[in-house]
Amino acid sequence: MDPPPAKSWSIHTRPEIIQKYQILERVGSGAYSDVYRARRLSDDAVVALKEVHDYQSAFREIEALQLLRHSPNVVVLHEYFWREDEDAVLVLEYLRTDLASLIAEAKKRGDRNGIGAGELKTWMLQILSGVDACHRNLIVHRDLKPSNLLIGDDGVLKLADFGQARILMEPAYVVSGENPLDEAGSVQPHEVTPETENSYRGHTGPEQEHGAMSKEEEYLRVLDGVKAKDFDKETNVYDGDTSCLATCTTSDIDEDDPFKSSYSYDAEEVGDDNRHGCLTSCVGTRWFRAPELLYGSTDYGLEIDLWSLGCIFAELFTLEPLFPGSADIDQLSRIINVLGNLTEEVWPGCAKLPDYRIISFNKVENPIGLQACLLNRSPMEVSLVDRLVCYDPASRVTAMELLQDKYFSEEPLPVPRSELNVPLTKNGQDEDSPGGWREYNEMSSDSDFDGFGSATVTTTSAGFSIQFS
């Protein structure tokens, strides 16, 4: 075996790891983590070892994954190693391919019809199930994209890479992780455990006393107005291709796990003057980044995942990215050319976005609309994307609602997972296509104007504004 690079040497020399795992090869690398394929010595099972060099990213990932330990469409975290002055090493379920590879393979086949409708529905239902599990536990993923949706040999799709995830409130609110999909892809009802049904209702009110609200209605009420809170130092990183094989829900974590009580800082350290925490707008990969983030918002919630979900579904339908911006301003321009200008009429309150009055565009008289981007797709498919990719975050349909959408119960029905075409390899980074899937990993700042075109800068009472043509 070739000697490992200097920055990852520790994983090869830490006795607690090499006594339990044989490291086979490095399969992904980035600025803040490296991923290795390994063999567990106790039973010869293949796993992924993710060595995370950034403390905050490791903390967020472990914290979120433990909450999602029973979610069947989130990758399994088996255990982790972390001690003072050492990088965290997460032992994760190994899945060899992803949705990016599925799309790339379908595109290479040159099939005019792309992925079959029945297959599409099964993949989409699994994605929705994973996102719904996150949102029912009030976890915002913040980096949903095809390369973070991993696929096993059995056709099971799982959400991965929670290094940017945020937990919106304390973990007393926990939903049972039963799979809402059966083998045929049919939707099964969700359940809320008895102890959590009371714990996530934040107050005693008439609706509780008289039992007037259903569990789903109460869930939506809790989500209404809740915004992402975080109280640690932000780390905005470009992490290359490290999501390639892992990320998780926990199965056999020790009962004395220090992370089990790590959520208390939400209530203890934050007063009324800092209700919205210290978030950043530079999260997620540009092509899937919601407009509120592109306009600099640091006060956002689960809705940013729903926008990303719409972009992913559109790409499944067409095998092409919906908004492949080359820079953040170009990203906004592409969105506006499709959806039209962002105004108070389409999104009440948008003028309060930090960069709304700084960045402006010429008026788009005739936006092309989503229908033009989704040629040859059915009205129901266009409607599904339209309900996710809309300016007003409050208008975006939830994953829970989409799981019950009639689109999935009409012919052609979702196919059994055993009939899915699973890619043989992970080839999302298409070397034959310059700037292809590698663009998924670009993490530029919101001031990235390079290569966009002419701009007019005007001094204003608030500072300045930039007009793009």
C-alpha positions as CSV (number, residue, x, y, z in Angstrom):
1,M,0.0,0.0,0.0
2,D,1.3,3.5,-0.8
3,P,2.2,5.6,2.2
4,P,-0.6,7.9,3.2
5,P,-0.3,11.7,2.7
6,A,1.1,13.6,5.7
7,K,-2.1,15.3,6.7
8,S,-3.9,12.0,7.1
9,W,-1.1,10.0,8.7
10,S,-2.9,9.8,12.1
11,I,-5.6,7.5,11.0
12,H,-3.0,4.9,10.0
13,T,-1.2,5.0,13.3
14,R,-4.0,5.3,15.8
15,P,-4.1,2.0,17.7
16,E,-7.8,2.2,18.6
17,I,-8.6,2.3,14.8
18,I,-6.1,-0.1,13.3
19,Q,-6.9,-2.7,15.9
20,K,-10.5,-2.8,14.6
21,Y,-10.2,-1.8,10.9
22,Q,-7.9,-2.6,8.0
23,I,-7.7,0.6,5.9
24,L,-7.9,-0.4,2.2
25,E,-7.7,2.8,0.2
26,R,-8.5,6.4,0.2
27,V,-11.7,7.1,-1.8
28,G,-12.2,10.8,-1.3
29,S,-10.3,13.8,-0.1
30,G,-10.9,17.5,0.6
31,A,-9.6,20.4,2.7
32,Y,-11.4,19.3,5.8
33,S,-11.8,15.6,5.6
34,D,-10.6,12.4,4.0
35,V,-12.7,9.2,3.4
36,Y,-11.2,5.7,3.3
37,R,-12.7,2.3,2.4
38,A,-11.9,-0.1,5.2
39,R,-12.6,-3.7,6.4
40,R,-13.9,-4.3,9.9
41,L,-11.8,-7.1,11.3
42,S,-14.5,-8.6,13.5
43,D,-16.7,-9.6,10.6
44,D,-15.0,-8.5,7.3
45,A,-17.7,-5.9,6.7
46,V,-16.7,-3.1,4.4
47,V,-17.1,0.4,5.9
48,A,-16.1,3.9,5.3
49,L,-13.8,5.8,7.6
50,K,-14.3,9.5,7.4
51,E,-11.4,11.5,9.1
52,V,-12.7,15.0,9.7
53,H,-10.0,17.6,10.3
54,D,-12.4,20.4,11.3
55,Y,-13.8,20.2,14.9
56,Q,-17.1,22.0,14.1
57,S,-17.9,20.0,11.1
58,A,-17.3,16.7,13.0
59,F,-19.4,17.9,15.9
60,R,-22.3,18.8,13.7
61,E,-22.2,15.6,11.7
62,I,-22.1,13.3,14.8
63,E,-24.8,15.4,16.5
64,A,-27.2,15.3,13.6
65,L,-26.6,11.6,12.8
66,Q,-27.3,10.4,16.3
67,L,-30.7,12.1,16.1
68,L,-31.3,10.3,12.8
69,R,-30.1,6.9,14.0
70,H,-33.3,5.1,13.1
71,S,-34.0,6.7,9.8
72,P,-33.7,4.1,7.0
73,N,-32.9,6.7,4.3
74,V,-30.0,8.3,6.1
75,V,-26.6,6.6,6.1
76,V,-25.6,4.6,9.2
77,L,-22.9,5.9,11.6
78,H,-21.6,2.7,13.3
79,E,-19.2,4.4,15.8
80,Y,-16.7,7.2,16.0
81,F,-13.3,7.8,17.5
82,W,-12.4,11.2,18.9
83,R,-10.0,12.3,21.6
84,E,-8.0,15.4,22.5
85,D,-5.6,16.6,19.8
86,E,-6.8,14.1,17.3
87,D,-9.1,14.4,14.3
88,A,-12.5,12.7,14.6
89,V,-12.9,9.5,12.7
90,L,-16.4,8.5,11.8
91,V,-17.1,4.8,10.9
92,L,-19.9,4.9,8.4
93,E,-21.9,2.6,6.2
94,Y,-20.1,2.1,2.9
95,L,-22.2,2.9,-0.2
96,R,-20.3,2.7,-3.4
97,T,-22.3,5.0,-5.7
98,D,-24.7,8.1,-5.6
99,L,-27.4,9.9,-7.4
100,A,-24.9,12.0,-9.4
101,S,-23.6,8.8,-10.9
102,L,-27.1,7.6,-11.7
103,I,-27.8,10.8,-13.6
104,A,-24.5,10.8,-15.4
105,E,-24.9,7.2,-16.4
106,A,-28.4,7.9,-17.8
107,K,-27.1,10.9,-19.7
108,K,-24.3,8.8,-21.2
109,R,-26.8,6.2,-22.4
110,G,-28.4,8.9,-24.6
111,D,-31.9,7.6,-23.8
112,R,-34.3,10.3,-25.0
113,N,-36.7,9.4,-22.2
114,G,-34.0,9.5,-19.5
115,I,-34.8,7.6,-16.3
116,G,-38.1,5.6,-16.5
117,A,-41.1,7.1,-14.7
118,G,-41.5,4.2,-12.3
119,E,-37.8,4.3,-11.3
120,L,-37.9,8.1,-10.9
121,K,-40.8,7.9,-8.5
122,T,-39.0,5.3,-6.4
123,W,-35.8,7.4,-6.2
124,M,-37.8,10.5,-5.4
125,L,-39.8,8.8,-2.6
126,Q,-36.6,7.6,-1.0
127,I,-35.1,11.1,-1.2
128,L,-38.3,12.6,0.3
129,S,-38.3,10.0,3.1
130,G,-34.7,11.0,4.1
131,V,-35.4,14.7,3.9
132,D,-38.7,14.2,5.9
133,A,-36.8,12.4,8.6
134,C,-34.4,15.3,8.9
135,H,-37.2,17.9,9.0
136,R,-39.3,15.9,11.4
137,N,-36.3,16.1,13.8
138,L,-35.9,19.8,12.9
139,I,-32.6,19.2,11.2
140,V,-31.7,21.4,8.2
141,H,-29.2,19.6,6.0
142,R,-28.0,22.7,4.2
143,D,-26.1,20.8,1.4
144,L,-28.5,18.6,-0.5
145,K,-27.2,17.7,-3.9
146,P,-27.0,14.5,-6.0
147,S,-23.5,13.6,-4.9
148,N,-24.7,13.6,-1.2
149,L,-27.5,11.1,-2.0
150,L,-25.7,7.8,-1.7
151,I,-27.0,4.5,-3.2
152,G,-26.4,0.9,-2.1
153,D,-26.3,-2.2,-4.1
154,D,-29.8,-3.0,-3.0
155,G,-31.2,0.2,-4.5
156,V,-31.7,1.9,-1.1
157,L,-30.9,5.6,-1.3
158,K,-29.5,7.4,1.8
159,L,-28.8,11.1,2.7
160,A,-25.1,11.7,3.5
161,D,-22.7,14.4,4.5
162,F,-24.2,16.3,7.5
163,G,-21.1,18.4,8.2
164,Q,-23.1,21.6,7.5
165,A,-26.3,20.4,9.2
166,R,-28.0,22.5,11.9
167,I,-30.4,21.4,14.6
168,L,-33.2,23.9,15.0
169,M,-34.3,23.1,18.5
170,E,-33.4,20.8,21.4
171,P,-33.7,17.1,20.7
172,A,-36.7,16.4,22.9
173,Y,-38.5,16.5,19.6
174,V,-37.7,13.1,18.1
175,V,-39.8,11.2,15.6
176,S,-39.8,7.5,15.2
177,G,-37.7,6.4,12.2
178,E,-39.9,3.8,10.6
179,N,-39.5,3.6,6.9
180,P,-42.5,5.4,5.2
181,L,-41.9,3.3,2.0
182,D,-42.4,-0.4,1.5
183,E,-40.5,-2.5,-1.0
184,A,-42.8,-1.4,-3.8
185,G,-42.2,2.3,-3.0
186,S,-45.6,2.8,-1.5
187,V,-46.0,5.5,1.2
188,Q,-46.5,4.2,4.7
189,P,-47.9,6.4,7.5
190,H,-45.4,8.1,9.9
191,E,-45.6,7.8,13.7
192,V,-44.8,10.1,16.6
193,T,-43.8,8.3,19.7
194,P,-46.0,9.0,22.8
195,E,-43.2,10.6,24.8
196,T,-42.2,13.0,22.0
197,E,-45.8,13.9,21.1
198,N,-45.9,16.0,24.2
199,S,-42.3,17.1,24.3
200,Y,-42.3,18.9,20.9
201,R,-45.4,20.9,21.7
202,G,-43.8,24.0,23.0
203,H,-46.7,25.4,25.0
204,T,-49.9,24.5,26.7
205,G,-52.8,26.0,24.7
206,P,-56.3,25.3,23.7
207,E,-55.3,23.0,20.8
208,Q,-53.4,20.8,23.2
209,E,-56.1,20.8,25.9
210,H,-58.9,19.8,23.6
211,G,-56.8,17.6,21.2
212,A,-58.0,19.7,18.2
213,M,-54.8,19.4,16.2
214,S,-53.5,16.3,14.5
215,K,-49.9,15.3,14.9
216,E,-49.1,16.4,11.3
217,E,-50.9,19.8,12.0
218,E,-48.9,20.3,15.1
219,Y,-45.7,19.3,13.3
220,L,-46.4,22.0,10.7
221,R,-47.3,24.5,13.5
222,V,-43.9,23.9,15.1
223,L,-42.1,24.5,11.8
224,D,-44.1,27.7,11.1
225,G,-41.7,30.5,11.8
226,V,-38.9,28.4,13.3
227,K,-35.5,29.5,12.0
228,A,-32.1,27.9,12.1
229,K,-30.2,28.6,15.3
230,D,-26.5,27.9,15.8
231,F,-24.2,29.2,18.4
232,D,-20.8,28.1,17.5
233,K,-18.2,29.7,15.2
234,E,-19.1,29.2,11.5
235,T,-16.6,27.4,9.3
236,N,-17.2,28.0,5.6
237,V,-15.2,25.4,3.7
238,Y,-14.7,23.9,0.3
239,D,-14.5,20.2,1.0
240,G,-13.8,18.8,-2.4
241,D,-15.2,15.3,-3.0
242,T,-15.2,14.0,0.6
243,S,-18.9,13.1,0.7
244,C,-18.2,10.3,-1.7
245,L,-18.9,7.4,0.5
246,A,-20.5,8.1,3.9
247,T,-22.5,9.8,6.5
248,C,-25.1,8.7,8.8
249,T,-27.5,7.4,11.6
250,T,-26.1,5.7,14.7
251,S,-26.7,2.1,15.7
252,D,-24.3,1.0,18.4
253,I,-23.1,4.2,20.1
254,D,-22.1,3.9,23.7
255,E,-24.7,4.9,26.3
256,D,-22.1,7.3,27.9
257,D,-21.8,9.2,24.6
258,P,-21.0,12.9,25.4
259,F,-23.1,14.0,22.5
260,K,-26.3,12.8,24.1
261,S,-26.5,16.0,26.2
262,S,-24.7,18.4,23.9
263,Y,-27.8,20.2,22.8
264,S,-28.4,22.1,26.0
265,Y,-26.4,25.0,24.8
266,D,-29.4,26.1,22.7
267,A,-31.4,27.1,25.7
268,E,-28.6,28.0,28.1
269,E,-26.3,30.2,26.1
270,V,-28.6,32.2,24.0
271,G,-30.7,35.1,25.3
272,D,-33.4,37.2,23.7
273,D,-30.8,39.4,22.0
274,N,-29.5,36.6,19.9
275,R,-32.5,34.6,18.9
276,H,-31.3,33.9,15.4
277,G,-27.9,32.7,16.2
278,C,-24.8,33.2,14.0
279,L,-25.4,31.5,10.7
280,T,-23.8,32.2,7.4
281,S,-25.4,32.6,4.0
282,C,-22.5,30.7,2.3
283,V,-23.8,27.2,2.7
284,G,-24.8,24.5,0.3
285,T,-23.4,24.1,-3.2
286,R,-24.2,27.0,-5.5
287,W,-26.4,25.2,-8.1
288,F,-28.7,24.1,-5.3
289,R,-28.5,27.2,-3.1
290,A,-31.8,28.9,-2.3
291,P,-32.3,32.6,-3.3
292,E,-32.5,33.8,0.3
293,L,-28.9,32.5,0.8
294,L,-27.7,34.1,-2.4
295,Y,-29.1,37.4,-1.1
296,G,-27.2,37.0,2.1
297,S,-29.8,35.8,4.6
298,T,-28.6,34.4,7.9
299,D,-32.2,33.9,9.2
300,Y,-33.5,30.8,7.5
301,G,-34.9,27.4,8.2
302,L,-35.8,24.0,6.7
303,E,-37.1,25.7,3.5
304,I,-33.6,26.0,2.0
305,D,-33.5,22.2,1.8
306,L,-36.8,22.3,-0.1
307,W,-35.4,24.6,-2.7
308,S,-32.5,22.2,-3.1
309,L,-34.9,19.3,-3.4
310,G,-36.7,21.0,-6.3
311,C,-33.4,21.5,-8.1
312,I,-32.5,17.8,-7.6
313,F,-35.9,16.6,-8.9
314,A,-35.7,18.9,-12.0
315,E,-32.3,17.4,-12.7
316,L,-33.7,13.9,-12.4
317,F,-36.3,14.8,-14.9
318,T,-34.0,16.4,-17.5
319,L,-30.6,15.0,-16.7
320,E,-29.3,18.6,-16.7
321,P,-28.8,21.0,-13.7
322,L,-31.7,23.5,-13.4
323,F,-29.6,26.5,-12.5
324,P,-25.9,25.8,-13.3
325,G,-24.5,29.2,-12.3
326,S,-20.8,30.0,-12.8
327,A,-20.8,32.5,-10.0
328,D,-23.2,33.6,-7.3
329,I,-24.5,36.5,-9.2
330,D,-24.8,34.4,-12.4
331,Q,-26.7,31.9,-10.2
332,L,-29.2,34.6,-9.2
333,S,-29.5,35.8,-12.8
334,R,-30.4,32.3,-14.0
335,I,-33.1,32.0,-11.3
336,I,-34.6,35.4,-12.2
337,N,-34.6,34.6,-15.9
338,V,-36.7,31.6,-15.2
339,L,-38.9,32.7,-12.3
340,G,-39.0,36.5,-12.9
341,N,-37.8,39.4,-10.8
342,L,-37.9,39.0,-7.0
343,T,-40.4,41.5,-5.6
344,E,-42.6,42.1,-2.5
345,E,-45.5,40.8,-4.6
346,V,-44.1,37.4,-5.0
347,W,-42.3,37.2,-1.7
348,P,-43.6,39.6,1.0
349,G,-40.6,40.6,3.1
350,C,-37.9,40.0,0.6
351,A,-36.8,43.6,0.7
352,K,-35.4,42.8,4.2
353,L,-32.9,40.4,2.8
354,P,-29.4,41.8,3.6
355,D,-28.3,42.2,-0.1
356,Y,-31.7,42.9,-1.7
357,R,-31.1,46.6,-2.1
358,I,-27.4,46.2,-2.9
359,I,-27.8,43.7,-5.8
360,S,-30.4,44.4,-8.5
361,F,-31.1,43.2,-12.1
362,N,-32.8,44.7,-15.1
363,K,-36.5,43.9,-15.1
364,V,-37.2,40.6,-16.8
365,E,-40.3,41.2,-18.9
366,N,-40.9,37.7,-20.0
367,P,-39.4,35.0,-17.7
368,I,-39.1,31.7,-19.5
369,G,-40.8,29.7,-16.7
370,L,-40.1,26.3,-15.3
371,Q,-42.2,24.6,-18.1
372,A,-39.5,25.7,-20.6
373,C,-36.8,24.1,-18.4
374,L,-38.7,20.9,-18.1
375,L,-39.6,20.1,-21.7
376,N,-41.6,16.9,-22.3
377,R,-42.3,16.5,-18.7
378,S,-45.9,16.0,-17.4
379,P,-47.9,18.8,-15.9
380,M,-47.8,17.0,-12.5
381,E,-44.0,16.8,-12.7
382,V,-43.7,20.5,-13.5
383,S,-46.1,21.3,-10.7
384,L,-44.1,19.3,-8.3
385,V,-40.9,21.2,-9.0
386,D,-42.8,24.5,-9.1
387,R,-44.1,24.0,-5.6
388,L,-40.5,23.6,-4.3
389,V,-38.6,26.1,-6.5
390,C,-40.5,29.2,-5.6
391,Y,-39.2,32.5,-4.1
392,D,-41.3,32.7,-0.9
393,P,-39.9,30.0,1.5
394,A,-43.3,29.8,3.3
395,S,-44.9,28.7,0.0
396,R,-42.6,25.7,-0.6
397,V,-44.3,22.4,-0.1
398,T,-42.9,20.1,2.6
399,A,-41.3,16.7,2.1
400,M,-44.1,15.2,4.3
401,E,-46.8,16.7,2.1
402,L,-45.0,15.5,-1.1
403,L,-44.8,11.9,0.3
404,Q,-48.6,11.9,0.1
405,D,-48.9,13.6,-3.3
406,K,-51.1,11.9,-5.8
407,Y,-48.3,11.9,-8.4
408,F,-46.8,8.9,-6.6
409,S,-50.1,6.9,-6.5
410,E,-50.9,7.3,-10.2
411,E,-49.7,5.1,-13.1
412,P,-46.9,4.4,-13.7
413,L,-46.5,3.4,-10.1
414,P,-43.1,3.4,-8.3
415,V,-41.1,0.2,-9.1
416,P,-39.8,-2.2,-6.4
417,R,-36.2,-1.3,-5.4
418,S,-35.1,-4.7,-6.8
419,E,-35.9,-3.3,-10.3
420,L,-33.9,-0.1,-10.0
421,N,-30.9,0.4,-12.2
422,V,-28.1,0.9,-9.8
423,P,-24.8,2.4,-11.3
424,L,-21.9,0.0,-11.1
425,T,-19.4,2.7,-10.0
426,K,-19.3,6.2,-8.6
427,N,-18.5,8.3,-11.6
428,G,-20.3,11.6,-10.8
429,Q,-17.1,13.6,-11.4
430,D,-17.2,13.2,-15.1
431,E,-13.7,13.8,-16.4
432,D,-15.0,13.9,-20.0
433,S,-17.1,17.0,-19.3
434,P,-15.0,20.0,-18.1
435,G,-16.7,21.8,-15.3
436,G,-19.3,19.0,-15.0
437,W,-20.0,17.5,-11.6
438,R,-17.0,19.2,-10.1
439,E,-19.1,22.3,-10.0
440,Y,-21.2,20.7,-7.3
441,N,-18.4,21.3,-4.8
442,E,-17.8,25.0,-5.5
443,M,-18.3,27.0,-2.3
444,S,-17.7,30.6,-3.3
445,S,-18.7,33.6,-1.3
446,D,-21.7,35.8,-2.0
447,S,-19.5,38.5,-3.5
448,D,-18.3,36.3,-6.3
449,F,-18.9,38.5,-9.4
450,D,-16.2,37.0,-11.6
451,G,-17.1,36.3,-15.2
452,F,-20.6,37.7,-15.0
453,G,-20.6,40.8,-17.2
454,S,-21.1,44.5,-16.8
455,A,-22.3,46.1,-13.6
456,T,-23.1,49.6,-12.4
457,V,-22.1,50.6,-8.9
458,T,-24.1,53.4,-7.3
459,T,-23.5,55.1,-3.9
460,T,-26.6,55.1,-1.7
461,S,-27.5,56.3,1.8
462,A,-27.1,52.7,3.0
463,G,-23.7,52.2,1.2
464,F,-23.9,51.2,-2.4
465,S,-25.9,49.2,-4.9
466,I,-24.9,47.1,-7.9
467,Q,-27.0,46.9,-11.0
468,F,-26.4,44.0,-13.3
469,S,-27.5,43.9,-16.9
